[in-house]
Amino acid sequence: MRPLQSTKGAKEGLGDKVVDCNPNLARVLPRLFKPAQRVAVAKIIHSARVSVYKKSTYNLPYQKRKEHVMRVLVLGNGAREHALAWRISQSPECKNLFVWPGNGGTEQCGWNVHLNAEQLIDHVAGLCPDYVVIGPETFLADGLVDKLAEKGIPAFGPTRAAAKVETSKEAALQLMQEAKVPHPKSWTFPNPHVVATFVQGYNKPVAVKPDGLTGGKGVQLCSNPKEAENAANLCGELYPDQPIVVQELLQGREVSVFCFTDGYHVSPLVVACDYKRLLDGDQGPNTGGMGSYSWPRFWNKPLEEEILQWIVMPILGKMELKGTPFVGMLYAGLMLTKEGPKVLEFNARFGDPEAQVILPLLQGDLLDIMLACTQGRLDKVQVSWNHALHAVGVVMAFQGYPGKCEGGHPVTRRYTRKQASALVFHGSTRLEDKSLVTDGASGRVLTVVGTGTPVSHAREMAYYETDKWGFFGATWREDIAAGN
């Protein structure tokens, strides 16, 4: 957006001042006005922003909008959001980039802004962004895209109804059945007691998980009825208001597949493999993800076409027919079985830590692609992925993760002369007196991503950079992308 014109406040005796369109008014006003004048000036600036937004460049024809620059707000505070902010900040269309609540790394890409979570919609509207990029699934489940649309603010992500493909496993199962998308046998039960009766009769390995959101940590793999019964009881304790889903346990290679979509058109697929367990060898408790890599050696064009034809296109087509077209980043968790790919789950956003390894592979302008999705013109932009480059991401977690984690511990990096081809995306960090410390909001502190060709070189770069970083109780897996 263009800078605001001079703000006149003769009635308040403020004189003719020029105020930069800065969202953190607390940083600007003390330098320009006396304390008694600041509230009045804030109201004037807010009114001016609303007036300018009505003439937003977003509402101009695309060719004209390209001549302007935009104010973009990214919502979230993890390494995924840092990766998104990193790529969006490279867009020539992005003039001002704001992140809420952000972390110690997103400060390097733009402004971390302080908004009231209880009045988020009003505060976002007061910021007057041209575009909002939503990271976490909780915002999608709450219908933030719908609420922003009511304020005239476009956002990247599906509506609340479309996001049910992730937020309700029962709804996703029904959708897959209607679209004839291959998936494991699944059953939904109201409470653990019914699950216990079922698994005793079924007597086969199963996966047990709550119906709703669990932050990627809700699935439990059970080899016998007793384990399944214990898993169901745990689901009942942790998520008492959610039904319990039981799935047959599939055998094969697990993979995460992503594509941009405007509800009608689909981009080429990109794929990543992630590691959910805390410890090497897939041991220890389930986590949100301890690492990821792309591209896996088994990925090829025939497999991509098969997944597009039998999974992605049917599910998007069915959602369009039901009046809930999916707009945003569709994420399918698949198992590659002997019978072919089958859907374990759908997600309605970028994965974490998968986003950190696929975004470095994206060729083109991420912001432009996102806008094309929102505007229904994805077929007018080129979306391609660098198949010659590989990326390996290693998550550095705090001691005690996935349990409660402490904040305030220094995060340091050891200097060496040798430079690694690596990126470092911050998760649970913050700046405290200009020093980087752990935040305590989450146990995943950093994601270190090495890039290169072949994948073994990217892996070497990732672990070389990982060894340079340290904080109290730092832990990470040593087997990310091993043997690939």
C-alpha positions as a Python dict, from the first residue, in 0.01 Angstrom:
ca = {
    (1, 'M'): (0, 0, 0),
    (2, 'R'): (99, 360, -53),
    (3, 'P'): (207, 555, 261),
    (4, 'L'): (-63, 751, 434),
    (5, 'Q'): (-95, 1118, 350),
    (6, 'S'): (-30, 1384, 612),
    (7, 'T'): (-259, 1364, 914),
    (8, 'K'): (-419, 1693, 1015),
    (9, 'G'): (-545, 1738, 1370),
    (10, 'A'): (-629, 2104, 1405),
    (11, 'K'): (-922, 2027, 1633),
    (12, 'E'): (-690, 1853, 1877),
    (13, 'G'): (-418, 2112, 1822),
    (14, 'L'): (-181, 1856, 1680),
    (15, 'G'): (-70, 2051, 1375),
    (16, 'D'): (16, 1897, 1038),
    (17, 'K'): (219, 1579, 1094),
    (18, 'V'): (326, 1298, 865),
    (19, 'V'): (288, 959, 1030),
    (20, 'D'): (435, 644, 885),
    (21, 'C'): (180, 361, 845),
    (22, 'N'): (334, 151, 1122),
    (23, 'P'): (125, -105, 1314),
    (24, 'N'): (321, -75, 1634),
    (25, 'L'): (188, 271, 1722),
    (26, 'A'): (349, 250, 2062),
    (27, 'R'): (688, 262, 1891),
    (28, 'V'): (602, 563, 1673),
    (29, 'L'): (378, 794, 1873),
    (30, 'P'): (611, 858, 2170),
    (31, 'R'): (863, 1003, 1930),
    (32, 'L'): (615, 1231, 1755),
    (33, 'F'): (355, 1354, 2002),
    (34, 'K'): (303, 1447, 2361),
    (35, 'P'): (136, 1184, 2586),
    (36, 'A'): (-197, 1369, 2600),
    (37, 'Q'): (-216, 1371, 2219),
    (38, 'R'): (-140, 1004, 2147),
    (39, 'V'): (-488, 857, 2181),
    (40, 'A'): (-637, 1117, 1947),
    (41, 'V'): (-364, 1055, 1689),
    (42, 'A'): (-414, 678, 1711),
    (43, 'K'): (-783, 723, 1627),
    (44, 'I'): (-696, 947, 1331),
    (45, 'I'): (-444, 696, 1196),
    (46, 'H'): (-691, 410, 1237),
    (47, 'S'): (-958, 603, 1044),
    (48, 'A'): (-708, 684, 772),
    (49, 'R'): (-608, 318, 740),
    (50, 'V'): (-969, 209, 702),
    (51, 'S'): (-1018, 475, 433),
    (52, 'V'): (-706, 363, 249),
    (53, 'Y'): (-803, -5, 279),
    (54, 'K'): (-1128, 61, 95),
    (55, 'K'): (-904, 157, -198),
    (56, 'S'): (-674, -139, -129),
    (57, 'T'): (-447, -258, -407),
    (58, 'Y'): (-594, -604, -348),
    (59, 'N'): (-922, -483, -498),
    (60, 'L'): (-753, -348, -812),
    (61, 'P'): (-730, -555, -1131),
    (62, 'Y'): (-441, -799, -1106),
    (63, 'Q'): (-225, -623, -1365),
    (64, 'K'): (-255, -291, -1180),
    (65, 'R'): (-211, -450, -838),
    (66, 'K'): (120, -592, -953),
    (67, 'E'): (248, -235, -977),
    (68, 'H'): (187, -183, -605),
    (69, 'V'): (313, -341, -286),
    (70, 'M'): (122, -496, -1),
    (71, 'R'): (91, -524, 376),
    (72, 'V'): (92, -892, 475),
    (73, 'L'): (16, -1043, 816),
    (74, 'V'): (129, -1397, 906),
    (75, 'L'): (-46, -1559, 1203),
    (76, 'G'): (148, -1807, 1416),
    (77, 'N'): (464, -1843, 1621),
    (78, 'G'): (633, -2165, 1510),
    (79, 'A'): (914, -2260, 1274),
    (80, 'R'): (651, -2312, 1003),
    (81, 'E'): (547, -1947, 1032),
    (82, 'H'): (911, -1837, 1028),
    (83, 'A'): (958, -2031, 702),
    (84, 'L'): (643, -1873, 556),
    (85, 'A'): (755, -1525, 661),
    (86, 'W'): (1101, -1590, 514),
    (87, 'R'): (960, -1674, 171),
    (88, 'I'): (689, -1406, 169),
    (89, 'S'): (943, -1139, 263),
    (90, 'Q'): (1128, -1215, -62),
    (91, 'S'): (825, -1117, -271),
    (92, 'P'): (858, -783, -454),
    (93, 'E'): (487, -731, -380),
    (94, 'C'): (542, -736, -2),
    (95, 'K'): (622, -394, 141),
    (96, 'N'): (538, -454, 508),
    (97, 'L'): (539, -798, 669),
    (98, 'F'): (390, -845, 1015),
    (99, 'V'): (381, -1160, 1227),
    (100, 'W'): (161, -1232, 1528),
    (101, 'P'): (272, -1337, 1777),
    (102, 'G'): (592, -1435, 1600),
    (103, 'N'): (921, -1547, 1757),
    (104, 'G'): (1287, -1457, 1775),
    (105, 'G'): (1339, -1556, 1411),
    (106, 'T'): (1044, -1381, 1249),
    (107, 'E'): (1187, -1050, 1374),
    (108, 'Q'): (1450, -1097, 1103),
    (109, 'C'): (1183, -1101, 829),
    (110, 'G'): (944, -830, 943),
    (111, 'W'): (766, -688, 1245),
    (112, 'N'): (637, -896, 1536),
    (113, 'V'): (312, -726, 1639),
    (114, 'H'): (124, -749, 1968),
    (115, 'L'): (-245, -820, 1926),
    (116, 'N'): (-510, -913, 2180),
    (117, 'A'): (-600, -1279, 2122),
    (118, 'E'): (-947, -1230, 2272),
    (119, 'Q'): (-1020, -948, 2026),
    (120, 'L'): (-810, -1081, 1739),
    (121, 'I'): (-1049, -998, 1454),
    (122, 'D'): (-1089, -634, 1556),
    (123, 'H'): (-717, -593, 1614),
    (124, 'V'): (-630, -750, 1279),
    (125, 'A'): (-880, -518, 1110),
    (126, 'G'): (-715, -224, 1286),
    (127, 'L'): (-383, -328, 1137),
    (128, 'C'): (-543, -306, 790),
    (129, 'P'): (-345, -579, 615),
    (130, 'D'): (-398, -638, 245),
    (131, 'Y'): (-361, -1011, 303),
    (132, 'V'): (-348, -1257, 596),
    (133, 'V'): (-162, -1589, 588),
    (134, 'I'): (-282, -1836, 851),
    (135, 'G'): (-35, -2092, 986),
    (136, 'P'): (-193, -2299, 1269),
    (137, 'E'): (-494, -2522, 1217),
    (138, 'T'): (-667, -2390, 1530),
    (139, 'F'): (-740, -2060, 1354),
    (140, 'L'): (-895, -2248, 1063),
    (141, 'A'): (-1107, -2456, 1299),
    (142, 'D'): (-1235, -2136, 1458),
    (143, 'G'): (-1343, -2002, 1119),
    (144, 'L'): (-1093, -1716, 1107),
    (145, 'V'): (-1099, -1705, 726),
    (146, 'D'): (-1477, -1656, 735),
    (147, 'K'): (-1455, -1387, 1005),
    (148, 'L'): (-1186, -1196, 819),
    (149, 'A'): (-1393, -1212, 500),
    (150, 'E'): (-1678, -1042, 686),
    (151, 'K'): (-1435, -756, 755),
    (152, 'G'): (-1330, -743, 390),
    (153, 'I'): (-986, -892, 460),
    (154, 'P'): (-872, -1175, 228),
    (155, 'A'): (-679, -1466, 381),
    (156, 'F'): (-492, -1775, 264),
    (157, 'G'): (-665, -2084, 392),
    (158, 'P'): (-994, -2273, 375),
    (159, 'T'): (-1323, -2168, 532),
    (160, 'R'): (-1439, -2332, 852),
    (161, 'A'): (-1664, -2569, 658),
    (162, 'A'): (-1384, -2673, 420),
    (163, 'A'): (-1133, -2708, 707),
    (164, 'K'): (-1345, -2992, 849),
    (165, 'V'): (-1144, -3216, 621),
    (166, 'E'): (-884, -3183, 900),
    (167, 'T'): (-1075, -3073, 1208),
    (168, 'S'): (-1316, -3370, 1205),
    (169, 'K'): (-1188, -3716, 1114),
    (170, 'E'): (-1545, -3843, 1098),
    (171, 'A'): (-1637, -3572, 844),
    (172, 'A'): (-1320, -3648, 644),
    (173, 'L'): (-1405, -4019, 642),
    (174, 'Q'): (-1754, -3951, 512),
    (175, 'L'): (-1609, -3725, 242),
    (176, 'M'): (-1359, -3992, 134),
    (177, 'Q'): (-1632, -4254, 117),
    (178, 'E'): (-1848, -4030, -102),
    (179, 'A'): (-1551, -3945, -328),
    (180, 'K'): (-1438, -4311, -337),
    (181, 'V'): (-1090, -4212, -216),
    (182, 'P'): (-885, -4512, -93),
    (183, 'H'): (-846, -4515, 286),
    (184, 'P'): (-808, -4765, 570),
    (185, 'K'): (-1114, -4918, 734),
    (186, 'S'): (-1227, -4680, 1008),
    (187, 'W'): (-1480, -4679, 1288),
    (188, 'T'): (-1597, -4395, 1513),
    (189, 'F'): (-1709, -4456, 1873),
    (190, 'P'): (-1860, -4224, 2134),
    (191, 'N'): (-1651, -4338, 2433),
    (192, 'P'): (-1365, -4571, 2541),
    (193, 'H'): (-1599, -4843, 2669),
    (194, 'V'): (-1741, -4907, 2323),
    (195, 'V'): (-1388, -4906, 2178),
    (196, 'A'): (-1279, -5171, 2429),
    (197, 'T'): (-1564, -5400, 2325),
    (198, 'F'): (-1489, -5351, 1955),
    (199, 'V'): (-1112, -5415, 1968),
    (200, 'Q'): (-1161, -5737, 2165),
    (201, 'G'): (-1367, -5873, 1878),
    (202, 'Y'): (-1156, -5720, 1599),
    (203, 'N'): (-827, -5848, 1749),
    (204, 'K'): (-598, -5687, 1490),
    (205, 'P'): (-345, -5401, 1507),
    (206, 'V'): (-516, -5062, 1495),
    (207, 'A'): (-450, -4689, 1519),
    (208, 'V'): (-650, -4502, 1784),
    (209, 'K'): (-700, -4124, 1779),
    (210, 'P'): (-947, -3853, 1882),
    (211, 'D'): (-1184, -3717, 1620),
    (212, 'G'): (-1066, -3355, 1645),
    (213, 'L'): (-740, -3161, 1654),
    (214, 'T'): (-452, -3284, 1871),
    (215, 'G'): (-153, -3087, 1742),
    (216, 'G'): (-23, -3389, 1553),
    (217, 'K'): (32, -3589, 1873),
    (218, 'G'): (-297, -3777, 1913),
    (219, 'V'): (-239, -4096, 1710),
    (220, 'Q'): (-145, -4412, 1900),
    (221, 'L'): (-41, -4730, 1720),
    (222, 'C'): (-162, -5043, 1898),
    (223, 'S'): (-57, -5400, 1823),
    (224, 'N'): (-310, -5577, 2048),
    (225, 'P'): (-653, -5515, 2209),
    (226, 'K'): (-505, -5422, 2548),
    (227, 'E'): (-292, -5144, 2397),
    (228, 'A'): (-594, -5021, 2200),
    (229, 'E'): (-808, -5015, 2514),
    (230, 'N'): (-541, -4814, 2701),
    (231, 'A'): (-511, -4575, 2406),
    (232, 'A'): (-888, -4523, 2400),
    (233, 'N'): (-890, -4451, 2774),
    (234, 'L'): (-613, -4195, 2727),
    (235, 'C'): (-810, -4030, 2445),
    (236, 'G'): (-1110, -4014, 2677),
    (237, 'E'): (-903, -3848, 2950),
    (238, 'L'): (-724, -3594, 2730),
    (239, 'Y'): (-1010, -3519, 2488),
    (240, 'P'): (-1331, -3603, 2679),
    (241, 'D'): (-1561, -3418, 2440),
    (242, 'Q'): (-1435, -3587, 2124),
    (243, 'P'): (-1545, -3916, 1968),
    (244, 'I'): (-1272, -4179, 1926),
    (245, 'V'): (-1164, -4303, 1583),
    (246, 'V'): (-1020, -4653, 1534),
    (247, 'Q'): (-842, -4735, 1205),
    (248, 'E'): (-696, -5054, 1071),
    (249, 'L'): (-317, -5036, 1089),
    (250, 'L'): (-173, -5021, 739),
    (251, 'Q'): (173, -5144, 636),
    (252, 'G'): (388, -4948, 393),
    (253, 'R'): (580, -4624, 346),
    (254, 'E'): (427, -4312, 502),
    (255, 'V'): (455, -3985, 312),
    (256, 'S'): (313, -3632, 328),
    (257, 'V'): (188, -3482, 1),
    (258, 'F'): (109, -3111, -51),
    (259, 'C'): (-51, -2902, -323),
    (260, 'F'): (-179, -2548, -369),
    (261, 'T'): (-539, -2521, -482),
    (262, 'D'): (-793, -2248, -550),
    (263, 'G'): (-1077, -2499, -520),
    (264, 'Y'): (-1079, -2571, -894),
    (265, 'H'): (-715, -2591, -1006),
    (266, 'V'): (-431, -2786, -848),
    (267, 'S'): (-56, -2723, -848),
    (268, 'P'): (205, -2994, -904),
    (269, 'L'): (257, -3201, -590),
    (270, 'V'): (547, -3173, -350),
    (271, 'V'): (628, -3446, -101),
    (272, 'A'): (810, -3486, 231),
    (273, 'C'): (873, -3761, 483),
    (274, 'D'): (856, -3671, 852),
    (275, 'Y'): (954, -3833, 1180),
    (276, 'K'): (694, -3826, 1457),
    (277, 'R'): (867, -4017, 1737),
    (278, 'L'): (1099, -3833, 1976),
    (279, 'L'): (1395, -4072, 1961),
    (280, 'D'): (1606, -4245, 1698),
    (281, 'G'): (1465, -4559, 1544),
    (282, 'D'): (1108, -4432, 1589),
    (283, 'Q'): (1123, -4485, 1963),
    (284, 'G'): (980, -4272, 2242),
    (285, 'P'): (658, -4071, 2262),
    (286, 'N'): (471, -3922, 1968),
    (287, 'T'): (549, -3557, 1891),
    (288, 'G'): (444, -3286, 1648),
    (289, 'G'): (744, -3386, 1434),
    (290, 'M'): (1118, -3416, 1498),
    (291, 'G'): (1241, -3377, 1142),
    (292, 'S'): (1160, -3410, 774),
    (293, 'Y'): (1319, -3436, 432),
    (294, 'S'): (1242, -3403, 63),
    (295, 'W'): (1264, -3550, -198),
    (296, 'P'): (1244, -3920, -104),
    (297, 'R'): (1408, -4154, -352),
    (298, 'F'): (1084, -4347, -421),
    (299, 'W'): (899, -4039, -553),
    (300, 'N'): (835, -4036, -928),
    (301, 'K'): (598, -3896, -1189),
    (302, 'P'): (372, -4204, -1219),
    (303, 'L'): (317, -4204, -842),
    (304, 'E'): (235, -3831, -851),
    (305, 'E'): (-19, -3887, -1129),
    (306, 'E'): (-176, -4176, -940),
    (307, 'I'): (-221, -3965, -626),
    (308, 'L'): (-363, -3674, -825),
    (309, 'Q'): (-607, -3897, -1014),
    (310, 'W'): (-734, -4113, -728),
    (311, 'I'): (-699, -3891, -420),
    (312, 'V'): (-646, -3518, -472),
    (313, 'M'): (-881, -3447, -763),
    (314, 'P'): (-1171, -3662, -634),
    (315, 'I'): (-1165, -3509, -286),
    (316, 'L'): (-1146, -3151, -418),
    (317, 'G'): (-1418, -3224, -674),
    (318, 'K'): (-1649, -3365, -406),
    (319, 'M'): (-1589, -3063, -181),
    (320, 'E'): (-1673, -2829, -468),
    (321, 'L'): (-1997, -3020, -539),
    (322, 'K'): (-2094, -2999, -171),
    (323, 'G'): (-2058, -2620, -181),
    (324, 'T'): (-1741, -2607, 33),
    (325, 'P'): (-1452, -2566, -215),
    (326, 'F'): (-1112, -2600, -53),
    (327, 'V'): (-881, -2300, -100),
    (328, 'G'): (-527, -2304, 33),
    (329, 'M'): (-267, -2575, 91),
    (330, 'L'): (-409, -2929, 94),
    (331, 'Y'): (-194, -3174, 288),
    (332, 'A'): (-259, -3546, 253),
    (333, 'G'): (-95, -3794, 488),
    (334, 'L'): (-64, -4115, 286),
    (335, 'M'): (45, -4474, 333),
    (336, 'L'): (194, -4633, 22),
    (337, 'T'): (62, -4988, 50),
    (338, 'K'): (84, -5287, -183),
    (339, 'E'): (-266, -5201, -304),
    (340, 'G'): (-164, -4841, -376),
    (341, 'P'): (-169, -4508, -186),
    (342, 'K'): (-428, -4476, 91),
    (343, 'V'): (-521, -4164, 290),
    (344, 'L'): (-445, -4171, 662),
    (345, 'E'): (-563, -3813, 713),
    (346, 'F'): (-606, -3478, 546),
    (347, 'N'): (-476, -3149, 684),
    (348, 'A'): (-586, -2803, 578),
    (349, 'R'): (-255, -2612, 594),
    (350, 'F'): (124, -2639, 570),
    (351, 'G'): (276, -2905, 791),
    (352, 'D'): (536, -2845, 1060),
    (353, 'P'): (819, -2946, 1012),
    (354, 'E'): (737, -3026, 647),
    (355, 'A'): (692, -2661, 549),
    (356, 'Q'): (1052, -2592, 648),
    (357, 'V'): (1185, -2840, 390),
    (358, 'I'): (941, -2785, 101),
    (359, 'L'): (944, -2404, 93),
    (360, 'P'): (1317, -2389, 2),
    (361, 'L'): (1227, -2608, -299),
    (362, 'L'): (954, -2375, -427),
    (363, 'Q'): (1042, -2193, -748),
    (364, 'G'): (855, -1866, -782),
    (365, 'D'): (684, -1605, -567),
    (366, 'L'): (503, -1764, -269),
    (367, 'L'): (287, -1457, -205),
    (368, 'D'): (180, -1442, -569),
    (369, 'I'): (85, -1812, -562),
    (370, 'M'): (-116, -1766, -242),
    (371, 'L'): (-300, -1468, -387),
    (372, 'A'): (-376, -1670, -700),
    (373, 'C'): (-536, -1939, -482),
    (374, 'T'): (-751, -1684, -299),
    (375, 'Q'): (-856, -1515, -624),
    (376, 'G'): (-937, -1836, -811),
    (377, 'R'): (-669, -1791, -1078),
    (378, 'L'): (-411, -2055, -985),
    (379, 'D'): (-409, -2165, -1348),
    (380, 'K'): (-268, -1823, -1441),
    (381, 'V'): (54, -1855, -1239),
    (382, 'Q'): (339, -2102, -1266),
    (383, 'V'): (396, -2326, -964),
    (384, 'S'): (701, -2550, -981),
    (385, 'W'): (932, -2729, -741),
    (386, 'N'): (1307, -2777, -772),
    (387, 'H'): (1346, -3153, -819),
    (388, 'A'): (1724, -3117, -846),
    (389, 'L'): (1751, -2985, -488),
    (390, 'H'): (1699, -3176, -164),
    (391, 'A'): (1628, -3046, 185),
    (392, 'V'): (1668, -3211, 525),
    (393, 'G'): (1525, -3055, 841),
    (394, 'V'): (1635, -3145, 1194),
    (395, 'V'): (1422, -3026, 1485),
    (396, 'M'): (1608, -2924, 1801),
    (397, 'A'): (1375, -2973, 2096),
    (398, 'F'): (1387, -2867, 2459),
    (399, 'Q'): (1443, -3118, 2738),
    (400, 'G'): (1111, -3264, 2845),
    (401, 'Y'): (936, -3229, 2508),
    (402, 'P'): (659, -3327, 2428),
    (403, 'G'): (576, -3248, 2791),
    (404, 'K'): (594, -2911, 2964),
    (405, 'C'): (896, -2699, 2867),
    (406, 'E'): (1066, -2405, 3036),
    (407, 'G'): (1143, -2065, 2885),
    (408, 'G'): (1418, -1813, 2943),
    (409, 'H'): (1722, -2030, 2865),
    (410, 'P'): (1984, -1873, 2632),
    (411, 'V'): (2001, -1999, 2273),
    (412, 'T'): (2353, -1968, 2133),
    (413, 'R'): (2542, -2044, 1814),
    (414, 'R'): (2909, -2138, 1799),
    (415, 'Y'): (3105, -1955, 1528),
    (416, 'T'): (3311, -2157, 1277),
    (417, 'R'): (3495, -2054, 964),
    (418, 'K'): (3330, -2321, 748),
    (419, 'Q'): (2988, -2210, 622),
    (420, 'A'): (2710, -2465, 582),
    (421, 'S'): (2438, -2446, 317),
    (422, 'A'): (2171, -2439, 586),
    (423, 'L'): (1870, -2240, 704),
    (424, 'V'): (1760, -2204, 1066),
    (425, 'F'): (1390, -2154, 1134),
    (426, 'H'): (1294, -2053, 1485),
    (427, 'G'): (1012, -2211, 1679),
    (428, 'S'): (988, -2155, 2052),
    (429, 'T'): (1230, -1860, 2082),
    (430, 'R'): (1202, -1494, 2176),
    (431, 'L'): (1426, -1192, 2207),
    (432, 'E'): (1490, -1084, 2564),
    (433, 'D'): (1711, -777, 2609),
    (434, 'K'): (1840, -834, 2253),
    (435, 'S'): (1943, -1190, 2342),
    (436, 'L'): (1782, -1504, 2204),
    (437, 'V'): (1620, -1732, 2463),
    (438, 'T'): (1380, -2026, 2467),
    (439, 'D'): (1017, -1922, 2492),
    (440, 'G'): (856, -2221, 2664),
    (441, 'A'): (540, -2198, 2449),
    (442, 'S'): (644, -2516, 2268),
    (443, 'G'): (923, -2769, 2303),
    (444, 'R'): (1043, -2742, 1944),
    (445, 'V'): (1296, -2460, 1956),
    (446, 'L'): (1469, -2465, 1616),
    (447, 'T'): (1444, -2642, 1281),
    (448, 'V'): (1779, -2658, 1104),
    (449, 'V'): (1743, -2722, 730),
    (450, 'G'): (2029, -2829, 509),
    (451, 'T'): (1998, -2807, 132),
    (452, 'G'): (2198, -2964, -147),
    (453, 'T'): (2230, -3250, -393),
    (454, 'P'): (2213, -3542, -331),
    (455, 'V'): (2005, -3581, -15),
    (456, 'S'): (2310, -3710, 173),
    (457, 'H'): (2481, -3373, 120),
    (458, 'A'): (2173, -3186, 245),
    (459, 'R'): (2172, -3413, 550),
    (460, 'E'): (2540, -3343, 616),
    (461, 'M'): (2478, -2966, 599),
    (462, 'A'): (2180, -2991, 835),
    (463, 'Y'): (2369, -3180, 1105),
    (464, 'Y'): (2681, -2966, 1065),
    (465, 'E'): (2473, -2656, 1140),
    (466, 'T'): (2277, -2831, 1417),
    (467, 'D'): (2600, -2898, 1607),
    (468, 'K'): (2670, -2523, 1617),
    (469, 'W'): (2353, -2441, 1810),
    (470, 'G'): (2291, -2501, 2176),
    (471, 'F'): (2054, -2440, 2464),
    (472, 'F'): (1983, -2609, 2796),
    (473, 'G'): (1866, -2967, 2744),
    (474, 'A'): (1882, -2954, 2363),
    (475, 'T'): (1789, -3285, 2201),
    (476, 'W'): (1743, -3401, 1843),
    (477, 'R'): (1726, -3716, 1637),
    (478, 'E'): (2038, -3834, 1458),
    (479, 'D'): (1863, -4048, 1196),
    (480, 'I'): (1669, -3794, 989),
    (481, 'A'): (1693, -3895, 620),
    (482, 'A'): (1942, -4168, 706),
    (483, 'G'): (1976, -4413, 419),
    (484, 'N'): (1783, -4197, 171),
}
